[in-house]
């Protein structure tokens, strides 16, 4: 299980505004499973945090280490 402060990593996100008004957020290649969207910029961080928690749980369930974001 990943502990909260085992390490601190950064993960760049690509946010692409859409004509429908929502903003999909895509990670850099190390975590292709992390895809989410938000209606506006104020929701981005909470949506990404929720999606990242789900991806970390997925990796733990599959007993896979998190990839290095470098």
N, C-alpha and C positions, 0 to 999 in steps of 0.2 A: 504494500500500500504506500502511496506517495504521501509523505508528511508535508504539511503546509510550508515549512521553511527548510526543506531538504536542499533546495537551491532556488535561486531566482533567475528566471529566464525572460527574455523579451521575444515577442512574436509580432513582426510587422503584419499589418492587415491592409488589404486593398479594398477600399469602399467605392462602389460604383453607383452613383445616383441613377435611378430609373424614372422613366416618364410617369409611371403609376404612383410615384411618391415614396416608395420604400427604397431603402438603401441596402442591397446585399453586401455582406462582408466576407471576404475570402482571405485565407491565410497565405503565407508563403508556402512553398511545396512540402516542408516537413510534416505538416498536419493536414492532409487533403480532406480529412473527415470533418474538419471544423468549418462549417458553412452556416451562416445565419443571416438574418436581415432585421432591419429596424425601420420604423416609420419616420423617425427623425434622429438627429445626432445625439439627442439626450438619452435615447434608448440603447445606443450602440454598446456602451460598456457593459450594461447589465445583460444584454442578449449574448454578447461574446463570452462573458463570464459563465453564463448558464451552459452555453454550447461547449466551452472548454472543459467544464466539470464533467459533462457527458462524455467527451472524448477521452478524458483521463480515466474515467470509469471503464470505458470500453477497452482501453489499453490494459488496465489492471485485470479485467475479466479474461482477456486473451493472454495474459502474462507476457506482454510485450513491453520493452522499455520505451519511454518517450524518446522520439528522435531528437537529435541535437539540432537546434534551429539555425546553426551557423551556416 
